[in-house]
């Protein structure tokens, strides 16, 4: 009789010690701690939810109101989606995420809630997608990314969560796409970009994240496309643009980010297209535009960005089309008859 009683008592204790399993909507989160709703009882047990088809969506273990132990998430087809470990509310040890086809997607290590050490990411075909390193939750050291076919896509060095040192990107044909230098997360030094054929596309200079000095851009045939001078991140000095045939397209000057002096534009045959004068970023003085035959098209004057004085427009044959006169308070139009 005593033996039977002991067995019954053991079964009773086992049943009552089994962790609770309740839905998330029966829990209430307060200050980072989960309680049974409308109570002061910190939840101990398992919280779970199901898809409409009856399959398990997730189950999470709790201890004293915090995530503790294994937590699992599932796809609607029943396959495992993610699995993480927690300790007193913080992610701990290895965390894994899976593609719907069952292949590993991400593997990352946690320590006291922060990523620590290596993190690896995969494509759904099993090929390596990325590998990163962490220190106290921040990226640190070399990070690499790969194309779906396994070829290297990018590599960068990090320090305390910010890019630091050389960063490179590659085209899928293995040709270098870009090469930049960083210092504490900001571009610092030379930055270059390349076309898929290996031809240089641009070369810029940076200091503490700001453009400095002479920067150049090129066409895919190697011909210079534009060249710009910078000072502390602002346009300062010459800014020239070129047609693909090498002919000058425009030339202008800047002082502390503002256009100054003469701004000229040209047709691709070298013929002057427009000539304007600027002061502190505003049109100031004469502004003329020309037809491709060299004949004057527009003849205007500006004062501090506003039209001022005579404004004339001509036909391509040189005859005056109309004339306007601007002053500070008003302007007058003197129309000319068209021939």
C-alpha positions in Angstrom: 0.0 0.0 0.0 2.8 2.4 0.9 4.5 1.6 -2.4 1.3 2.5 -4.4 1.0 5.7 -2.4 4.6 6.6 -3.2 4.0 6.1 -7.0 0.8 8.2 -6.9 2.6 11.0 -5.0 5.5 10.9 -7.5 3.1 11.3 -10.4 1.3 14.2 -8.7 4.5 16.0 -8.1 5.7 15.4 -11.7 2.4 16.8 -13.1 2.5 19.9 -11.0 6.1 20.6 -11.6 5.6 20.5 -15.4 6.2 24.1 -16.8 3.2 26.1 -17.8 2.6 26.5 -21.5 0.4 29.5 -22.3 -0.2 31.8 -25.2 1.7 35.1 -25.5 -1.5 37.1 -25.1 -1.8 35.8 -21.6 1.4 37.5 -20.7 2.1 41.2 -19.9 5.6 42.8 -20.3 6.5 45.4 -17.7 10.0 46.9 -17.5 11.5 44.1 -19.5 9.8 41.4 -17.3 6.9 39.1 -18.4 4.1 38.6 -15.9 0.9 36.6 -16.0 -1.6 39.1 -17.2 -3.2 41.2 -14.4 -1.0 39.6 -11.7 2.3 40.3 -10.0 3.5 36.8 -10.8 6.6 36.6 -12.9 6.1 34.0 -15.5 7.9 30.6 -15.4 7.3 28.2 -18.2 6.8 28.2 -21.9 5.0 30.7 -24.1 3.9 29.4 -27.5 1.8 30.3 -30.5 0.4 28.3 -33.5 -0.4 28.9 -37.1 -3.9 28.6 -38.4 -3.1 25.2 -39.8 -2.3 24.0 -36.2 1.4 23.9 -36.6 3.6 25.4 -33.9 4.8 28.9 -34.7 7.2 29.4 -31.8 7.9 28.3 -28.2 10.0 30.3 -25.7 11.2 29.4 -22.3 10.9 31.8 -19.4 12.4 31.9 -15.9 11.4 34.6 -13.4 9.7 36.5 -16.2 12.7 36.6 -18.5 13.7 34.5 -21.5 15.8 31.7 -20.3 16.9 28.6 -22.1 16.0 27.6 -25.6 13.6 29.5 -27.9 12.4 28.1 -31.2 10.6 29.5 -34.2 9.1 27.5 -37.0 7.9 28.0 -40.6 4.3 27.3 -41.4 5.4 24.1 -43.0 6.7 22.9 -39.7 10.4 23.3 -40.4 12.7 25.0 -37.9 13.2 28.7 -38.7 15.4 29.9 -35.8 16.8 28.6 -32.5 18.4 30.8 -29.8 19.6 30.4 -26.3 18.9 33.0 -23.6 20.2 33.5 -20.1 18.3 35.7 -17.7 16.7 37.7 -20.5 19.8 38.0 -22.7 20.9 36.1 -25.8 23.6 33.7 -24.9 25.8 31.2 -26.8 25.0 30.1 -30.3 22.0 31.4 -32.2 20.9 29.9 -35.6 18.5 30.8 -38.3 17.5 28.5 -41.2 16.1 28.9 -44.7 12.7 27.4 -45.4 14.4 24.6 -47.3 16.2 23.6 -44.0 19.6 24.9 -44.9 21.5 27.0 -42.3 21.0 30.8 -42.9 22.9 32.4 -40.0 25.0 31.2 -37.2 26.1 33.8 -34.6 27.5 33.6 -31.1 26.2 35.8 -28.3 27.7 36.7 -24.9 25.6 38.7 -22.4 23.2 39.7 -25.1 25.8 41.0 -27.6 27.3 39.4 -30.7 30.7 38.1 -29.9 33.2 36.4 -32.2 32.4 35.2 -35.7 29.0 35.4 -37.5 28.4 33.3 -40.6 25.6 33.8 -43.2 24.7 31.4 -46.0 22.6 31.5 -49.2 19.7 29.0 -49.5 22.0 26.9 -51.8 24.4 26.4 -48.9 27.0 28.8 -50.3 28.7 31.2 -48.0 27.1 34.7 -48.1 29.0 36.7 -45.4 31.4 36.3 -42.6 31.7 38.9 -39.9 33.5 39.3 -36.6 32.2 41.0 -33.5 33.6 42.3 -30.2 31.3 43.3 -27.4 28.4 43.7 -29.9 30.3 45.8 -32.4 31.9 44.8 -35.7 35.6 44.3 -35.3 38.2 43.0 -37.7 37.6 41.7 -41.3 34.1 41.3 -42.8 33.6 39.6 -46.1 30.6 39.2 -48.4 30.2 36.8 -51.3 28.2 36.4 -54.4 25.8 33.5 -54.7 28.3 31.6 -56.9 30.9 31.9 -54.1 33.0 34.7 -55.5 34.2 37.5 -53.2 31.9 40.5 -53.4 33.3 42.8 -50.7 35.8 43.0 -47.8 36.2 45.6 -45.2 38.0 46.2 -41.9 36.1 47.4 -38.8 37.2 48.8 -35.5 34.8 49.4 -32.7 31.8 49.1 -35.0 33.1 51.5 -37.7 34.9 51.0 -40.9 38.6 51.5 -40.4 41.3 50.9 -43.0 40.8 49.6 -46.6 37.4 48.6 -48.0 37.0 46.8 -51.3 34.1 45.8 -53.6 34.3 43.4 -56.5 32.3 42.8 -59.6 31.1 39.2 -60.2 33.8 38.8 -62.8 36.4 39.3 -60.0 37.3 42.8 -61.3 37.8 45.4 -58.6 34.8 47.7 -58.4 35.9 50.1 -55.6 38.7 50.7 -53.1 38.2 53.2 -50.3 40.1 54.1 -47.2 38.4 54.8 -43.9 39.3 56.2 -40.5 36.8 55.8 -37.6 33.9 55.3 -39.9 34.7 58.1 -42.3 36.3 58.2 -45.7 39.9 59.2 -45.3 42.5 59.1 -48.1 42.0 58.0 -51.7 38.8 56.5 -52.9 38.7 54.8 -56.3 35.9 53.3 -58.4 36.3 51.2 -61.6 34.2 50.1 -64.5 33.6 46.4 -65.2 36.4 46.5 -67.8 38.9 47.6 -65.2 39.0 51.2 -66.4 39.2 53.8 -63.7 35.8 55.5 -63.2 36.6 58.0 -60.4 39.4 59.1 -58.0 38.5 61.2 -55.0 40.4 62.4 -52.0 39.0 62.6 -48.5 40.0 63.9 -45.1 37.8 63.0 -42.1 34.8 62.3 -44.4 35.1 65.4 -46.5 36.3 65.8 -50.1 39.6 67.6 -50.5 41.9 68.5 -53.3 41.5 67.5 -56.9 38.9 64.8 -57.8 38.4 63.2 -61.2 35.8 61.1 -63.0 36.3 59.2 -66.3 34.3 57.7 -69.1 34.6 54.0 -69.7 37.0 54.6 -72.6 39.5 56.3 -70.2 38.7 59.9 -71.4 38.4 62.4 -68.6 34.7 63.2 -67.8 35.1 65.9 -65.1 37.5 67.3 -62.6 36.7 69.2 -59.5 38.6 70.9 -56.7 37.4 70.6 -53.1 38.2 72.3 -49.8 36.7 70.9 -46.6 33.9 69.1 -48.5 32.9 72.1 -50.6 33.6 72.9 -54.2 36.5 75.3 -54.2 38.4 76.1 -57.4 38.0 74.7 -60.9 35.1 72.5 -62.0 35.5 71.3 -65.6 33.3 68.8 -67.5 34.2 67.1 -70.8 32.4 65.3 -73.6 33.3 61.7 -74.4 35.3 62.9 -77.4 37.5 64.9 -75.1 36.1 68.3 -76.0 35.5 70.7 -73.0 31.8 70.8 -72.1 31.8 73.4 -69.3 34.2 75.3 -67.1 33.4 77.1 -63.9 35.0 78.4 -60.7 33.8 78.0 -57.1 34.8 79.7 -53.8 33.6 77.9 -50.6 30.8 76.0 -52.5 29.5 79.0 -54.5 29.9 79.7 -58.2 32.1 82.7 -58.9 33.5 84.5 -61.9 32.8 83.1 -65.4 30.8 80.0 -66.2 31.2 78.8 -69.7 29.5 76.0 -71.6 30.4 74.6 -75.1 28.9 72.5 -77.8 30.6 69.2 -78.5 32.4 70.8 -81.5 34.1 73.4 -79.3 31.7 76.2 -80.2 30.8 78.5 -77.3 27.2 77.8 -76.1 26.9 80.1 -73.0 28.9 82.5 -70.9 27.6 83.8 -67.6 29.1 85.8 -64.7 28.6 84.8 -61.1 29.3 86.4 -57.7 28.8 84.5 -54.4 26.7 81.9 -56.1 24.4 84.2 -57.9 24.3 85.4 -61.5 25.9 88.9 -61.6 26.7 90.7 -64.7 26.5 89.6 -68.3 24.9 86.3 -69.4 24.9 85.2 -73.0 23.8 82.1 -74.9 24.7 81.2 -78.5 23.2 79.1 -81.3 25.4 76.2 -82.6 26.3 78.4 -85.6 27.9 81.0 -83.3 25.0 83.5 -83.6 24.0 85.2 -80.3 20.7 83.8 -79.0 20.1 85.4 -75.6 21.7 88.5 -74.1 20.9 89.3 -70.5 22.2 91.1 -67.4 21.8 90.1 -63.8 22.4 91.9 -60.5 22.6 89.6 -57.4 20.7 86.8 -59.1 17.9 89.0 -60.5 17.5 90.1 -64.1 18.5 93.7 -64.5 18.7 96.0 -67.6 18.3 94.9 -71.2 17.2 91.4 -72.1 17.4 90.6 -75.8 16.5 87.4 -77.8 17.6 86.9 -81.3 16.6 84.6 -84.2 19.2 82.1 -85.5 19.7 84.4 -88.5 20.8 87.3 -86.1 17.6 89.3 -86.3 16.1 90.6 -83.0 13.1 88.7 -81.8 12.1 90.8 -78.8 13.7 93.0 -76.1 12.9 93.5 -72.5 14.1 96.1 -70.0 14.3 95.3 -66.3 15.0 97.7 -63.5 14.6 97.4 -59.7 10.9 98.1 -59.5 9.4 97.0 -62.8 10.2 95.8 -66.3 9.0 96.8 -69.7 8.6 94.6 -72.8 9.2 96.0 -76.3 8.0 93.3 -78.7 9.5 93.1 -82.2 7.6 91.9 -85.2 8.7 88.5 -86.5 9.7 88.4 -90.2 
